[in-house]
Amino acid sequence: MFEGEWTGIRIGFIAGAWLFGLFFCYCLYETAKGRHIITEDSLVYQGAFRRKELPLDSIKGYRIDQQYTYVEPRTAANPKIRIGYTSEKYSEIQQWLSSRFPDLDKQEQEQEEGAILDDYNLGHTASVREENLAAARKTAKLVNGVGLATGAWLFLLPNPYFWAITAGLAVPLAGIAALFWHRNIIRPDEQKNSAYPSVAAALFAPTFGLLLRDILDYELLSYTPILPIAGTVAALVGAVVLLGSREFMQQQKLRLSINLSVIAFALLYGYSSTVAINCVFDEGQPVRHKAEVLSKHYSSGKTTTYYLHVSPWGARTEAEDITVSEEYYDRIQPSTTINIYQLPGRLNVPWFTAGN
């Protein structure tokens, strides 16, 4: 890196590397020196260059996630203390906290559940409201389980293919139907401490599965014609989900979370469902083109994508990469002439595929 011309990119990269190295050294030193100290009247974090002290009578409670336990103060005048799961005697610290202070996540969930059971819109008696909440949780658990299974089906082994795609299209709609079936109880977004059941897995898991299949299995001749159709579907689906969630939208603290979730789902489902319907349900007659394989390569990450670099064909005036299956990739060698089939598309958006 020290050889050659000292360009701005080279200087920036070296400076960034040094800064990262220094930060890493600081992290090592902080890890070695950091201590959590429990005294008779306070909880203390003593780090390499800083100290935090939280009086025990000022502790509001604690929260736990996969990496940390957060000890929260009653007021902003006192610091929040974070304890990592790799800390020595971490389980003993958690037991000490649980014996003296409330779990704030559990407390908030219990309070919200109490508010649900006091809502007369869900039933005229407490027993009816409990039954309605239990039924909603059962429905959400069912559609979420089917949604996760469908997402895994599409991701891992979409066979039989037609029915896997059909399930990917249908299950999110079942999740939307659940919003109307158990109105005021089931919500479309996921929130950690909420007592309200959610159908987020039923909405998102199959949709991501469809999107993956669209990316791996299909190529449109041009993506511009699909965008107005996908946008229309997204707008309709988003409007229906918001309609089924309008009671939650009236709550200020939930509005942002629900809006973001609905927008994300609507955009993903609008695009992935449109492309899937256009290609999977296409009954048009294909037009065959010939192309020469100039080279081939693949990219790997969480998934592996296989490419053939082919000569111009049909409407394509320049050599380009096309995606193919692993089996087809292994069989085809450079300099081979292959067939590329162009189809009209169920929604009149042309697409193509390579194969025999």
N, C-alpha and C positions, 0 to 999 in steps of 0.2 A: 504493500500500500504506500510505502514511502518513495517508491520509484516512479519516475515520469512526471508529468506536469501537475502542479498543485492547483487543480481546479476547485471550484466551490463545492462540488459534490464530494470530491476526495477529502477536502478539509472537514466538511460537515460529517462525513461518515466516520473519520478518525476521532473527531471531537465527541460524536455520539457514542462511539465504542468506549472511549475513556470515561465518559459520564456514566455509562452503564456499569463499567467495571468498578468505579468508585461507589456507585449505589449498591452494587452487589457486596462490596466489602463492608459498607455500612450495615447492610442487612445481616451479614454474618456476625458482626460485632454486637449489633442489637440483640440478636438471638442468643449469643453467649452471655451477655450481661443482663438481659431482661429478667425481671423477677416479679411475681405477684405475691404480695405480703398481706396476710390477714392478721390484724391486731384486734384488740378488744373493742375498739370503737371505729375502725375504718378498714377499707379495702384499698390497698396501695399497689400501683404499678410503678416500679423503679426500672427505667430503661437506661441505655448508655448515656443519653444526653437530656432526658426529660423525666419528670416524675408527675404522676397523677395520684391524687388522694381523694377518695370518696367516703365521707362519713357513713357509717352503717345506718344511722337514723335518717339519712337523706336518700337511701336507695328505694326507688319505686318498685323495682322488680327486675326480671331478667328475661331474655329471649335467646333461643337456641336455633342455629342452623347447622348445616353439615360441617362447616369449618370453625365456627366461633360460638362462644357464649357472650352475649352482650349484657352488661350490667348497667341499667339505666337509672339516672338520678331523678328525683322528684321535680327539680327545677333546672333551668339552663345554667344556673350559677355554679353548679358542680359538674365535673367531667363525666363522660361515659367511659367505662372501662371495658375493653375487649380482651377475651381470653381465648387463645387458639387451642384447637383440639390436640395439638402436639405438645402442649404444656405438661410439665410433670405433675402427676396426681390430678389430671384433668377430671376424671370421674369423681374423685373425692371433693373437688371444688364444686362440681355440679350438685352433689348430694348436700353439701353445706348450704349452697344457695337455696335449693328446693325446700330445705327444712326451716328456712327463715323468711323467705320472700316469695311472692307470687310469680308464677309463670305468666307473663303478660300476654303471650299469644293465646294460651289456654283461657285466660281470664276474658280477653276480648271476644273469643269465640263463644264462651258461655253467656256473656252479656248480649251478644247479637242473637243467639238462639233464644234467649229469654224474650227479646223484643219480637222475634218471629212468633213465638207462642202467645204473645199478648196482642197480636194483630187480629182484630175481629174480621178483617177482610178474608182471612184464611179459614174461617169457621166460627160458628156461634158459641162453641164450647171448647174448653182446653183440650179435651180428649180428641175432638174432631181435628183441631189444629195440629196436635201431635201426630195423628194418623196421616194427615195431608203432608206434613214435613217428612215423615218416614217414607211415604209413597214416592214423594219427589226424589228423595235420596236414592231409593231403589231404582227408579227410572234413570236417573243420572248415572248411577253405577253401571247399569245395563248398557246404555248407549255409549258410554265412555269405553267400556270393555270391548264392545263391538268395534268402536272407532279405532282403538289401539291395535286390535287384531287385524283390522282391514289395512291400517297403515303398514303393519309388519308384512302382511300378505303382498301388498304392492311393492314394498321395498325389497323383500328377500326372494320371493318366488311367486310371481303373478301368474299362476297356472291353476285352472283354465283362465286364459288371459281376459276373455270377454267378460266373464263373471267377476273377475277381480276389479276391472275398470268400472263395471256397473255398480259394484258395492262401493267403490270409492266415490262415485257420483251420488249414491243414494244415502249413505250413512250420515253425511253432514246435514242432509235435509231432514233426517229423522231427529238429529240433535235440535234443529230449528223447531220442529214440531213439538218437541218436549218443552220448549219455552212457552208455548201456548197451552199445552196440556196441563202444565203446573205453573200457571201464571202467578207472578208475585213471589215465587219461591226459587225457581231455577234461574241462574244467571249465565250469560254467555262467556264471561271471562273467568280467569282463575285468580283467586286472592288467598294468600296463605292463611289468614286468620278468620276467614269468613265462614259463618255457619250455614250460609246458603249453598246448596249443592250447585255444581257447575257442569256444563257440557262442553267445556273447552277442548277436551281430548277428542270428543266425537266430531267437533268441527274441524280441528286442525290436523289431527293425525292422518285421516284419509286424504285430506287436501294436499298435505306435503307428499304423501305417497303418489297421488296423481301428478303432481308437479314433477317429481322425480322421473316417472314414466314418460311424461311429455319431453323432458330434456334428453333422456337416454334413447327413446324409441322413435321419435318423430322429428322431422325437419320440414318446416314450411318453406315454400319457395320464396315467400316474402312475409314478414311478420306484420307489416303495416295493415293489411286488410282485416286481421284478426282483432286488432285493438279496439275498434268501435263496438264489435260484438261483445268482447270480453268486458269492456267498460259498462255496457248496458246490463249484462248479467250481474256484474259486481254491484251496480247501483240498485238493482231490484233485490238481490239477496241481502245487501246491507240494510235496505229499508225495511225488509221483513223482519230481520233480526232485531233492529231497533224497535220496531213495533211490538215484538214479543218481549222486549226488555224495557218498555216505557216507564214502568213503575220504578225500576232501579235508576233510570235516567233522571228522575225527579230528585234523587238524593245527590247533593253536591259532591260528597266525598267519593261517590262511585262513578260519576259522570265521565271523568277523564279516562279511567281504566277501561270502562265499557266502550267508549268511543274508539280508543286506540285498538282494542281487540277486534271490534266489529270492522273497522276500516281494514286492518291487516287480513282478517279472514275473507272479507268481501273481495279484496283485490286478488288474493291467492286463489280463491275458489273461482272467481270470474274468469281468470286466465286459464287455470289448469283444467277446469271443466269444459271450457270452450274448445281448447285444443284437442282434448280427449274425444269429445263428441265429433268434432270435425274429421278426425283421423280414424278412430276405432269403428265408427258407424258409417264410414264411407262405403257406398255400394257402387260407385262410379267405375268406369272401365279405365285401366291404367294405360298410359302411353309409354312405350319402351324407348330408352335412349342408350347409346353405347358410350363408354368412357374408359380410358386407360388409367390403371393405377400407377401413379408416378412414385409413390413412396407410402409408407405407413408408420404410424406411431401411436402411442397411448399415453394418457395421463392418469396418475393414480393419486388417491387421497383416501377419503372415507369410501369413495366408490371409484372404480376404474372405468374410464371412457376410452373407446377404441376408435381410431380415425384412419381413414384412407384418404390420401391426397390424390385427387383424380384430375384428369384433363378436362377442358371445357366440354360441356354437353348441353343440349337443348337450349334453354334460356340463359344458361350460365356461360358467360363469355371469357371467364378466367378460371385457371386451375384453383381448386379449393379443397378444403377438408370436408368430409362427410362422416357422420358417426355410423358405426355398424356394431353388430353383436360380437361378442368374444369368439364364438364359434366361426362366424364368417371371416373375422379378422385373421384367425389362425389358418384358414384354408386359402386365403388369397395372398398372392405374392406380387411384388412390383413387376411392372410390364404386362400384367394380366389385363385383358379386356373384360369389363363387367357390365351387367345390365343395371340401369337405374330407371325405376318406374315412377312416373309422375302421375298423380291422381288428382281429381277435381276437388275433393273434400266435401263432406256432408253439408258444410255451411258455405260452400263455394269459395273456400280458401285453399288453393292448390298446395300440395305437399308431395314429398318424394321419399322413396326408400330404395336401398340397394339390395340385390339378392338374385336368386335364380328365377 
